[in-house]
Amino acid sequence: MIRLNFLLWAFLGVYLLRSVTQYLLTRLNISHVRKHGFTAPVPFRDLIDQEKLKQIAAYTIDSENFGIFETLLSQGLFLIILLSGVLPWLVKIIDSWEVSLILAGLIFFALLAIAGSLLRIPLSLYETFVIEGRHGFNVMTLRMWIIDLLKTMIMSAILGGLLLVLLSFLVIYGGRVWWIWAWGVTGAFELLMLWLFPVVIAPLFNKFEPIQNKTLEDRIGTLMGKAGLRVKGVFQMDAGKRSKHTNAFFTGVGRTKRIVLFDTLLASHTEEEILAVLAHEVGHWKKKHVLKQIALLEILSLAVFFIAAELLDWQLLYQTFGFQRPTFYIGLFLIAALIGPLGYFVQPVESAIVRRLEIEADDYSLELMQGGEPMRHALKRLACDNLANLTPHPLYAWFYYSHPPLAERISRLEREEKRRLFAASDERG
């Protein structure tokens, strides 16, 4: 039976505060779009007309409304399950089977994962075929969607199950310092996934091949030479078979690191714009942003494992949520449930750090391209192609955005280019 005590009230307070914050930020952003979204910011006035602004506002409002509905629904159902007594009942059934602790943990988390997947299926279908379809982005067939879902579920089961078995073994047999061993194994597992993703996991969903445009390939080779990098790490991806969204990203570590350009990006942008986007991704590579993010993640991960080790045998934790005795896999689940809402409020710090890295990559693009005009044009085109919100509420952007808002980003690039030109002029003078 659930116990009403300080721990439960504190958990509920933080949990509900997170939900309220998410809801209010979303409503604030939607209200801001409705009020300011029909006037193009200065950097976009040469490209975006009223019709495009209406499309952007409609897509933003639809996406935001659905996103907050999905979030609050998931959180509400999770809270009901957690407080209803269903989970202690489920654990009693698993215990009656007299299986090993490791297998019991696998069964427990597998059942939760299946329940979560069943909830996400109708939501994902609606998002893909209604919202993305309504705004002209989705080109995926239902058959492709189902195949992607099955691949994702199988991969998640294999990889998640493997990691859970390793962690369970370490908790049971690792002694008092199990959390250090678990942190090391988890970090190694994450690095392995980063290494494998471009060459094993991603190709299960998309085709990756060298850039087909020979002229562009030669120009990319020249650009990469200027950056001191080898050209074999640049690929195009057949993203257009699923969506009309355009993008580019940096992925992998070590010998598997590569820059990926969507085929939709290659089809809709000029060569100069593509080179500018590529130069931005090279900036992430040259500035070692992936390694910096991994290092920060591992520091946070170590702290989380330490907290988990301290709380894992805390009787009150189990009693509060209706469990009769400490069991490691239940403890891991409950600790994650407690830490999750708290972690949400660290989001602005994470966003600020990543925005700083994006600014560094923009500046590197400016340097490598010897000017900011191609990157500014590329950002404008990306905004148009993706119906990106040009007028986010400042508080919403500060909390969530991993990139500076587009108008701010373009204006900053222009100012930085002028500053560098003035500095170079002063040096020559």
The 8 nearest C-alpha neighbors of each residue, nearest first, counted from 0:
[[1, 321, 2, 84, 320, 322, 318, 319],
 [2, 0, 321, 320, 319, 82, 3, 84],
 [3, 1, 319, 4, 0, 320, 318, 321],
 [2, 4, 7, 1, 8, 319, 5, 6],
 [5, 3, 7, 6, 2, 8, 319, 9],
 [4, 6, 8, 7, 9, 3, 10, 319],
 [7, 5, 9, 4, 8, 10, 319, 316],
 [6, 8, 10, 9, 4, 5, 3, 11],
 [7, 9, 11, 5, 10, 6, 12, 4],
 [10, 8, 12, 6, 7, 11, 5, 13],
 [11, 9, 7, 13, 12, 8, 14, 6],
 [12, 10, 14, 8, 9, 13, 15, 7],
 [11, 13, 9, 15, 10, 14, 16, 8],
 [12, 14, 16, 10, 15, 11, 17, 9],
 [15, 13, 11, 17, 340, 16, 12, 10],
 [14, 16, 18, 17, 12, 13, 11, 19],
 [15, 17, 13, 19, 18, 14, 12, 20],
 [18, 16, 20, 14, 15, 19, 13, 21],
 [19, 17, 15, 21, 20, 16, 22, 14],
 [18, 20, 22, 16, 21, 17, 23, 15],
 [21, 19, 17, 23, 22, 18, 16, 24],
 [22, 20, 18, 24, 19, 23, 17, 25],
 [21, 23, 19, 25, 20, 24, 18, 26],
 [24, 22, 26, 20, 25, 21, 27, 19],
 [25, 23, 27, 21, 26, 22, 395, 20],
 [24, 26, 28, 22, 27, 23, 21, 29],
 [27, 25, 23, 29, 28, 24, 30, 22],
 [26, 28, 24, 30, 25, 29, 23, 31],
 [27, 29, 31, 392, 25, 26, 30, 391],
 [28, 30, 26, 32, 31, 27, 60, 25],
 [31, 29, 33, 27, 28, 32, 26, 34],
 [30, 32, 28, 34, 29, 33, 392, 35],
 [33, 31, 36, 29, 35, 34, 30, 390],
 [34, 32, 30, 31, 36, 35, 29, 56],
 [33, 35, 31, 32, 36, 30, 37, 29],
 [36, 34, 32, 37, 31, 33, 38, 390],
 [35, 37, 32, 38, 33, 390, 34, 56],
 [38, 36, 52, 35, 39, 53, 49, 34],
 [39, 37, 36, 35, 40, 52, 49, 44],
 [38, 40, 44, 43, 41, 37, 47, 36],
 [41, 39, 43, 42, 406, 38, 44, 389],
 [40, 42, 43, 44, 39, 406, 45, 410],
 [43, 41, 40, 44, 406, 409, 410, 45],
 [44, 42, 41, 46, 45, 40, 47, 39],
 [43, 45, 41, 46, 39, 47, 42, 40],
 [46, 44, 43, 47, 42, 48, 41, 39],
 [45, 47, 43, 44, 48, 379, 383, 380],
 [46, 48, 44, 43, 51, 45, 52, 39],
 [47, 49, 51, 50, 52, 46, 44, 39],
 [50, 48, 52, 51, 53, 37, 47, 38],
 [49, 51, 53, 52, 48, 54, 47, 55],
 [50, 52, 54, 53, 48, 49, 47, 55],
 [51, 53, 49, 55, 54, 50, 37, 56],
 [54, 52, 56, 50, 51, 55, 57, 49],
 [53, 55, 51, 57, 52, 56, 58, 50],
 [54, 56, 386, 52, 58, 53, 57, 59],
 [55, 57, 53, 59, 54, 58, 60, 36],
 [58, 56, 54, 60, 55, 59, 53, 61],
 [59, 57, 61, 55, 60, 56, 62, 54],
 [60, 58, 56, 62, 57, 61, 63, 55],
 [59, 61, 63, 57, 62, 58, 29, 64],
 [60, 62, 58, 64, 59, 63, 57, 65],
 [63, 61, 59, 65, 60, 64, 66, 58],
 [62, 64, 66, 60, 65, 61, 59, 67],
 [65, 63, 61, 66, 67, 62, 60, 68],
 [64, 66, 68, 62, 63, 67, 69, 61],
 [67, 65, 63, 69, 68, 64, 62, 70],
 [66, 68, 70, 69, 64, 65, 71, 63],
 [69, 67, 65, 71, 66, 70, 72, 64],
 [70, 68, 72, 66, 67, 71, 65, 73],
 [71, 69, 67, 73, 68, 72, 66, 74],
 [70, 72, 74, 68, 73, 69, 75, 67],
 [71, 73, 75, 69, 74, 70, 68, 76],
 [74, 72, 70, 76, 71, 75, 77, 69],
 [75, 73, 71, 77, 72, 76, 78, 70],
 [74, 76, 72, 78, 77, 73, 71, 79],
 [77, 75, 79, 73, 78, 74, 72, 80],
 [76, 78, 74, 80, 75, 79, 81, 73],
 [79, 77, 81, 75, 76, 80, 82, 74],
 [78, 80, 76, 82, 77, 81, 83, 75],
 [79, 81, 77, 83, 78, 82, 85, 76],
 [80, 82, 78, 79, 83, 77, 86, 84],
 [83, 81, 79, 80, 84, 78, 1, 320],
 [84, 82, 80, 85, 79, 81, 86, 1],
 [83, 85, 86, 87, 82, 88, 0, 321],
 [84, 86, 88, 83, 87, 89, 80, 81],
 [85, 87, 89, 88, 84, 90, 81, 80],
 [88, 86, 90, 89, 322, 84, 85, 321],
 [87, 89, 85, 91, 86, 90, 84, 92],
 [88, 90, 86, 92, 87, 91, 85, 93],
 [91, 89, 93, 87, 92, 88, 94, 86],
 [92, 90, 94, 88, 89, 93, 95, 87],
 [91, 93, 95, 89, 90, 94, 88, 96],
 [92, 94, 90, 95, 96, 91, 103, 89],
 [95, 93, 91, 96, 92, 97, 90, 98],
 [96, 94, 92, 97, 93, 91, 98, 90],
 [95, 97, 94, 93, 98, 92, 103, 91],
 [98, 96, 95, 94, 99, 93, 103, 100],
 [97, 99, 96, 103, 102, 100, 94, 93],
 [100, 98, 102, 101, 103, 97, 104, 94],
 [99, 101, 103, 102, 104, 98, 328, 167],
 [102, 100, 104, 103, 99, 167, 105, 164],
 [101, 103, 105, 99, 104, 100, 106, 98],
 [104, 102, 100, 106, 101, 105, 99, 98],
 [103, 105, 107, 101, 102, 328, 106, 100],
 [104, 106, 102, 108, 103, 107, 109, 101],
 [105, 107, 109, 103, 104, 108, 110, 102],
 [108, 106, 104, 110, 109, 105, 103, 111],
 [107, 109, 111, 105, 110, 106, 112, 104],
 [110, 108, 112, 106, 111, 107, 105, 113],
 [109, 111, 113, 112, 107, 108, 106, 114],
 [110, 112, 108, 114, 109, 113, 115, 107],
 [113, 111, 109, 115, 110, 114, 108, 116],
 [112, 114, 116, 110, 115, 111, 109, 117],
 [115, 113, 111, 117, 112, 116, 110, 118],
 [116, 114, 112, 118, 113, 117, 111, 119],
 [117, 115, 119, 113, 118, 114, 112, 120],
 [116, 118, 114, 120, 115, 119, 113, 121],
 [117, 119, 115, 116, 120, 114, 121, 122],
 [120, 118, 116, 122, 117, 121, 123, 115],
 [119, 121, 123, 117, 122, 118, 124, 116],
 [122, 120, 124, 123, 119, 125, 118, 117],
 [123, 121, 119, 125, 124, 120, 126, 69],
 [122, 124, 126, 120, 125, 121, 119, 127],
 [125, 123, 121, 127, 122, 126, 128, 120],
 [126, 124, 129, 122, 123, 128, 127, 121],
 [125, 127, 130, 123, 124, 129, 128, 131],
 [128, 126, 131, 124, 125, 129, 123, 130],
 [127, 129, 132, 125, 124, 126, 131, 130],
 [130, 128, 132, 125, 133, 126, 131, 127],
 [129, 131, 126, 133, 132, 127, 128, 134],
 [132, 130, 127, 136, 137, 134, 133, 129],
 [131, 133, 137, 128, 129, 135, 130, 134],
 [134, 132, 130, 131, 129, 135, 128, 136],
 [135, 133, 132, 131, 136, 130, 58, 54],
 [134, 136, 132, 133, 137, 131, 243, 138],
 [137, 135, 243, 131, 242, 132, 134, 244],
 [136, 138, 242, 132, 131, 139, 135, 241],
 [139, 137, 241, 242, 240, 136, 140, 243],
 [138, 140, 241, 137, 143, 240, 141, 144],
 [141, 139, 143, 142, 144, 138, 241, 137],
 [140, 142, 144, 143, 145, 139, 128, 146],
 [141, 143, 145, 140, 144, 146, 139, 147],
 [144, 142, 146, 140, 141, 145, 147, 139],
 [143, 145, 141, 147, 142, 146, 148, 140],
 [146, 144, 148, 142, 147, 143, 141, 149],
 [145, 147, 143, 149, 148, 144, 150, 142],
 [148, 146, 144, 150, 145, 149, 151, 143],
 [149, 147, 145, 151, 146, 150, 152, 144],
 [148, 150, 152, 146, 151, 147, 153, 145],
 [151, 149, 147, 153, 148, 152, 154, 146],
 [150, 152, 148, 154, 149, 153, 155, 147],
 [153, 151, 155, 149, 154, 150, 156, 148],
 [152, 154, 156, 150, 155, 151, 149, 157],
 [155, 153, 151, 157, 156, 152, 158, 150],
 [156, 154, 152, 158, 159, 153, 157, 151],
 [155, 157, 153, 159, 154, 160, 158, 152],
 [156, 158, 154, 160, 155, 159, 161, 153],
 [157, 159, 161, 155, 160, 156, 154, 162],
 [160, 158, 162, 156, 155, 161, 157, 163],
 [159, 161, 163, 157, 158, 162, 156, 164],
 [160, 162, 158, 164, 159, 163, 157, 165],
 [161, 163, 165, 159, 164, 160, 166, 158],
 [162, 164, 160, 166, 165, 161, 167, 159],
 [165, 163, 167, 161, 162, 166, 168, 160],
 [164, 166, 162, 168, 163, 167, 169, 161],
 [167, 165, 163, 169, 168, 164, 181, 170],
 [168, 166, 164, 170, 169, 165, 101, 163],
 [167, 169, 165, 171, 166, 170, 172, 164],
 [168, 170, 173, 166, 172, 167, 171, 177],
 [171, 169, 167, 177, 173, 168, 172, 166],
 [172, 170, 168, 169, 173, 167, 174, 327],
 [173, 171, 169, 174, 170, 168, 177, 167],
 [172, 174, 177, 169, 170, 171, 176, 175],
 [175, 173, 177, 176, 172, 170, 171, 169],
 [174, 176, 177, 173, 178, 308, 170, 179],
 [177, 175, 178, 174, 179, 173, 180, 308],
 [176, 178, 173, 180, 174, 179, 170, 175],
 [177, 179, 181, 176, 304, 180, 182, 308],
 [180, 178, 182, 181, 177, 176, 183, 304],
 [179, 181, 183, 177, 182, 178, 184, 176],
 [182, 180, 178, 184, 179, 183, 166, 185],
 [181, 183, 179, 185, 180, 184, 301, 178],
 [184, 182, 180, 186, 181, 185, 187, 179],
 [183, 185, 187, 181, 186, 182, 188, 180],
 [184, 186, 188, 182, 187, 183, 181, 189],
 [187, 185, 189, 183, 188, 184, 182, 190],
 [186, 188, 184, 190, 185, 189, 191, 183],
 [187, 189, 185, 191, 186, 190, 184, 192],
 [190, 188, 192, 186, 191, 187, 185, 193],
 [191, 189, 193, 187, 192, 188, 194, 186],
 [190, 192, 194, 188, 189, 193, 195, 187],
 [191, 193, 195, 189, 194, 190, 196, 188],
 [194, 192, 190, 251, 196, 191, 195, 189],
 [193, 195, 191, 251, 252, 192, 196, 255],
 [196, 194, 192, 199, 198, 193, 197, 191],
 [195, 197, 200, 193, 199, 201, 198, 192],
 [198, 196, 201, 195, 251, 199, 200, 255],
 [197, 199, 195, 196, 200, 202, 201, 255],
 [200, 198, 195, 196, 202, 197, 201, 203],
 [199, 201, 196, 203, 202, 198, 197, 195],
 [200, 202, 203, 197, 204, 196, 199, 205],
 [203, 201, 205, 204, 200, 206, 199, 198],
 [204, 202, 201, 200, 205, 199, 150, 206],
 [203, 205, 202, 201, 147, 206, 200, 150],
 [206, 204, 202, 237, 203, 201, 207, 236],
 [205, 207, 202, 237, 236, 208, 204, 203],
 [208, 206, 236, 235, 234, 205, 202, 237],
 [207, 209, 234, 235, 210, 206, 236, 211],
 [210, 208, 234, 235, 211, 233, 207, 231],
 [209, 211, 235, 212, 234, 216, 208, 233],
 [212, 210, 213, 209, 216, 208, 215, 235],
 [211, 213, 215, 214, 210, 216, 217, 209],
 [214, 212, 216, 215, 211, 217, 210, 218],
 [215, 213, 217, 216, 212, 218, 219, 211],
 [214, 216, 218, 212, 213, 217, 219, 270],
 [215, 217, 213, 219, 214, 218, 212, 210],
 [218, 216, 220, 214, 219, 215, 213, 221],
 [219, 217, 215, 221, 220, 216, 222, 214],
 [218, 220, 222, 216, 217, 221, 223, 215],
 [219, 221, 217, 223, 218, 230, 222, 224],
 [222, 220, 224, 218, 219, 223, 217, 225],
 [223, 221, 219, 225, 224, 220, 218, 226],
 [224, 222, 226, 228, 220, 225, 221, 219],
 [223, 225, 227, 221, 226, 222, 228, 220],
 [224, 226, 222, 223, 227, 221, 367, 228],
 [225, 227, 223, 224, 228, 222, 367, 281],
 [226, 228, 224, 225, 223, 229, 222, 285],
 [229, 227, 223, 226, 224, 230, 225, 281],
 [228, 230, 231, 223, 232, 224, 227, 220],
 [229, 231, 232, 220, 223, 233, 228, 219],
 [232, 230, 233, 229, 209, 234, 257, 220],
 [231, 233, 257, 230, 258, 234, 256, 229],
 [234, 232, 258, 231, 257, 259, 230, 209],
 [235, 233, 209, 259, 208, 210, 207, 260],
 [234, 236, 260, 259, 208, 210, 261, 207],
 [237, 235, 207, 261, 238, 262, 206, 260],
 [236, 238, 239, 262, 206, 205, 240, 261],
 [237, 239, 240, 236, 261, 241, 262, 242],
 [240, 238, 242, 241, 237, 243, 263, 262],
 [239, 241, 238, 242, 237, 138, 139, 243],
 [242, 240, 139, 138, 239, 238, 137, 243],
 [243, 241, 137, 239, 136, 138, 244, 240],
 [242, 244, 136, 239, 245, 263, 137, 241],
 [243, 245, 242, 385, 136, 384, 246, 263],
 [246, 244, 264, 263, 261, 243, 385, 381],
 [245, 247, 261, 264, 260, 244, 248, 381],
 [246, 248, 260, 259, 261, 249, 245, 258],
 [249, 247, 259, 258, 250, 280, 260, 246],
 [248, 250, 258, 257, 280, 259, 251, 247],
 [251, 249, 256, 257, 258, 248, 197, 252],
 [250, 252, 256, 194, 193, 255, 197, 257],
 [251, 253, 256, 194, 255, 193, 254, 250],
 [254, 252, 255, 256, 251, 194, 257, 193],
 [253, 255, 256, 252, 251, 194, 257, 232],
 [254, 256, 251, 253, 252, 194, 257, 197],
 [257, 255, 251, 252, 250, 254, 253, 232],
 [256, 258, 232, 250, 233, 249, 251, 255],
 [257, 259, 249, 233, 248, 232, 234, 250],
 [260, 258, 234, 248, 247, 235, 233, 249],
 [261, 259, 247, 235, 236, 234, 262, 246],
 [262, 260, 236, 264, 263, 238, 246, 235],
 [261, 263, 265, 264, 237, 236, 235, 238],
 [262, 264, 266, 261, 245, 265, 239, 267],
 [263, 265, 245, 261, 262, 267, 266, 268],
 [264, 266, 262, 263, 267, 268, 261, 273],
 [267, 265, 263, 264, 268, 262, 269, 261],
 [266, 268, 264, 265, 263, 269, 380, 384],
 [269, 267, 265, 272, 264, 266, 273, 270],
 [268, 270, 272, 271, 273, 267, 265, 266],
 [269, 271, 273, 272, 274, 268, 215, 265],
 [270, 272, 274, 269, 273, 373, 275, 268],
 [273, 271, 377, 373, 275, 269, 274, 270],
 [272, 274, 270, 276, 275, 271, 277, 268],
 [273, 275, 277, 271, 272, 276, 278, 270],
 [274, 276, 278, 374, 272, 277, 273, 373],
 [277, 275, 279, 273, 278, 274, 272, 280],
 [276, 278, 274, 280, 275, 279, 273, 281],
 [277, 279, 364, 281, 275, 276, 280, 274],
 [278, 280, 364, 282, 360, 276, 277, 281],
 [281, 279, 277, 282, 283, 278, 249, 276],
 [282, 280, 284, 278, 283, 279, 285, 277],
 [281, 283, 360, 279, 285, 280, 284, 363],
 [284, 282, 280, 288, 286, 281, 360, 285],
 [283, 285, 281, 282, 287, 286, 280, 288],
 [284, 286, 282, 287, 283, 281, 288, 226],
 [285, 287, 283, 288, 284, 282, 360, 359],
 [288, 286, 284, 290, 285, 289, 283, 291],
 [287, 289, 291, 283, 290, 286, 292, 284],
 [288, 290, 292, 291, 287, 293, 283, 284],
 [291, 289, 293, 292, 288, 287, 294, 252],
 [292, 290, 288, 294, 293, 289, 295, 287],
 [291, 293, 295, 289, 294, 290, 296, 288],
 [292, 294, 296, 290, 291, 295, 297, 289],
 [295, 293, 291, 297, 292, 296, 290, 298],
 [296, 294, 292, 298, 297, 293, 291, 299],
 [295, 297, 293, 299, 294, 298, 300, 292],
 [296, 298, 300, 294, 299, 295, 301, 293],
 [299, 297, 295, 301, 300, 296, 294, 302],
 [300, 298, 302, 296, 297, 301, 303, 295],
 [299, 301, 297, 303, 298, 302, 296, 304],
 [302, 300, 304, 298, 299, 303, 182, 297],
 [301, 303, 305, 299, 300, 304, 306, 298],
 [302, 304, 300, 306, 305, 301, 307, 299],
 [305, 303, 307, 301, 306, 178, 302, 308],
 [304, 306, 302, 308, 307, 303, 178, 301],
 [307, 305, 309, 303, 304, 308, 310, 302],
 [306, 308, 304, 310, 305, 309, 311, 303],
 [309, 307, 305, 311, 306, 310, 178, 304],
 [308, 310, 306, 307, 311, 305, 312, 313],
 [311, 309, 313, 307, 308, 312, 306, 334],
 [310, 312, 308, 330, 313, 307, 309, 327],
 [313, 311, 310, 325, 314, 309, 330, 308],
 [314, 312, 310, 315, 316, 311, 317, 325],
 [315, 313, 316, 317, 312, 318, 325, 324],
 [314, 316, 318, 317, 313, 319, 6, 320],
 [317, 315, 314, 319, 313, 318, 320, 333],
 [316, 318, 322, 315, 319, 314, 320, 325],
 [319, 317, 315, 321, 322, 320, 316, 314],
 [318, 320, 2, 317, 316, 1, 321, 315],
 [321, 319, 1, 318, 317, 322, 2, 82],
 [320, 322, 0, 1, 318, 319, 87, 317],
 [321, 323, 317, 318, 87, 324, 320, 319],
 [324, 322, 318, 321, 317, 325, 87, 314],
 [323, 325, 322, 326, 317, 314, 318, 312],
 [326, 324, 312, 317, 314, 327, 330, 323],
 [325, 327, 329, 328, 330, 324, 312, 311],
 [326, 328, 330, 329, 331, 325, 311, 170],
 [329, 327, 331, 330, 104, 326, 332, 167],
 [330, 328, 332, 326, 331, 327, 333, 325],
 [331, 329, 327, 333, 328, 332, 311, 334],
 [330, 332, 328, 334, 329, 333, 335, 327],
 [331, 333, 329, 335, 330, 334, 336, 328],
 [334, 332, 336, 330, 335, 331, 329, 337],
 [333, 335, 337, 331, 336, 332, 330, 338],
 [334, 336, 338, 332, 333, 337, 339, 331],
 [335, 337, 333, 334, 339, 338, 332, 340],
 [338, 336, 334, 335, 339, 333, 340, 10],
 [337, 339, 335, 341, 336, 340, 342, 334],
 [340, 338, 342, 341, 336, 337, 335, 343],
 [341, 339, 343, 342, 14, 338, 17, 13],
 [342, 340, 338, 343, 339, 344, 13, 337],
 [343, 341, 339, 345, 344, 340, 338, 346],
 [344, 342, 340, 341, 345, 346, 339, 17],
 [343, 345, 346, 342, 341, 347, 340, 17],
 [344, 346, 342, 343, 348, 347, 349, 341],
 [345, 347, 349, 344, 343, 348, 350, 398],
 [348, 346, 398, 350, 349, 345, 351, 397],
 [349, 347, 351, 350, 346, 345, 352, 398],
 [348, 350, 346, 352, 347, 351, 353, 345],
 [351, 349, 401, 347, 353, 348, 352, 400],
 [350, 352, 354, 348, 349, 353, 347, 355],
 [353, 351, 355, 349, 350, 354, 348, 356],
 [352, 354, 356, 350, 355, 401, 351, 357],
 [355, 353, 402, 357, 351, 401, 356, 352],
 [354, 356, 358, 352, 353, 357, 351, 359],
 [355, 357, 359, 353, 354, 358, 360, 352],
 [358, 356, 354, 360, 359, 355, 361, 402],
 [357, 359, 361, 355, 360, 356, 362, 354],
 [358, 360, 356, 362, 357, 361, 363, 355],
 [359, 361, 282, 363, 357, 279, 358, 362],
 [362, 360, 358, 364, 363, 359, 279, 357],
 [363, 361, 365, 359, 364, 360, 358, 366],
 [362, 364, 360, 366, 282, 365, 361, 367],
 [365, 363, 278, 279, 361, 367, 362, 366],
 [366, 364, 362, 371, 370, 363, 368, 367],
 [365, 367, 363, 369, 364, 368, 362, 370],
 [366, 368, 364, 369, 365, 363, 278, 226],
 [367, 369, 370, 365, 366, 364, 275, 371],
 [370, 368, 366, 367, 365, 371, 364, 416],
 [371, 369, 365, 368, 372, 416, 366, 373],
 [370, 372, 365, 374, 373, 375, 416, 412],
 [371, 373, 375, 374, 370, 376, 413, 365],
 [374, 372, 272, 376, 375, 371, 271, 275],
 [375, 373, 377, 275, 376, 371, 372, 272],
 [376, 374, 372, 378, 377, 373, 409, 371],
 [375, 377, 379, 373, 374, 378, 372, 380],
 [378, 376, 272, 374, 380, 375, 379, 381],
 [379, 377, 381, 375, 380, 376, 382, 374],
 [380, 378, 382, 376, 377, 381, 375, 383],
 [379, 381, 383, 377, 382, 378, 384, 376],
 [382, 380, 378, 384, 379, 383, 385, 377],
 [381, 383, 387, 379, 380, 385, 384, 386],
 [384, 382, 380, 386, 381, 385, 379, 387],
 [383, 385, 381, 382, 386, 380, 244, 245],
 [384, 386, 387, 382, 244, 383, 381, 245],
 [387, 385, 55, 383, 382, 384, 388, 58],
 [388, 386, 382, 385, 389, 55, 383, 59],
 [387, 389, 390, 391, 59, 55, 386, 56],
 [388, 390, 387, 391, 405, 406, 404, 40],
 [389, 391, 388, 36, 32, 392, 35, 31],
 [392, 390, 28, 388, 393, 396, 389, 32],
 [391, 393, 28, 395, 394, 31, 396, 390],
 [394, 392, 396, 395, 397, 391, 390, 28],
 [395, 393, 397, 396, 392, 398, 24, 391],
 [394, 396, 398, 392, 397, 393, 24, 399],
 [395, 397, 400, 393, 399, 398, 394, 392],
 [398, 396, 394, 395, 399, 393, 400, 347],
 [397, 399, 347, 395, 396, 394, 346, 400],
 [400, 398, 396, 397, 350, 395, 347, 401],
 [401, 399, 396, 402, 350, 397, 398, 403],
 [400, 402, 350, 354, 353, 399, 403, 351],
 [403, 401, 354, 400, 357, 404, 353, 350],
 [402, 404, 408, 354, 405, 407, 400, 401],
 [405, 403, 407, 406, 408, 402, 396, 389],
 [404, 406, 408, 407, 409, 403, 389, 378],
 [405, 407, 409, 408, 404, 42, 410, 40],
 [408, 406, 410, 404, 405, 409, 411, 403],
 [407, 409, 405, 411, 406, 410, 403, 404],
 [410, 408, 412, 406, 411, 407, 375, 405],
 [411, 409, 413, 407, 412, 408, 406, 414],
 [410, 412, 414, 408, 413, 409, 407, 415],
 [413, 411, 415, 409, 410, 414, 416, 408],
 [412, 414, 410, 416, 411, 415, 417, 409],
 [415, 413, 411, 417, 416, 412, 418, 410],
 [414, 416, 418, 412, 417, 413, 411, 419],
 [415, 417, 413, 419, 418, 414, 412, 420],
 [418, 416, 420, 414, 419, 415, 421, 413],
 [417, 419, 415, 421, 416, 420, 414, 422],
 [420, 418, 422, 416, 417, 421, 423, 415],
 [419, 421, 417, 423, 422, 418, 424, 416],
 [422, 420, 424, 418, 419, 423, 425, 417],
 [421, 423, 419, 425, 424, 420, 418, 426],
 [424, 422, 426, 420, 425, 421, 419, 427],
 [425, 423, 421, 427, 422, 426, 428, 420],
 [426, 424, 428, 422, 423, 427, 421, 420],
 [425, 427, 423, 424, 428, 422, 421, 420],
 [428, 426, 424, 425, 423, 422, 421, 420],
 [427, 425, 426, 424, 423, 422, 421, 420]]
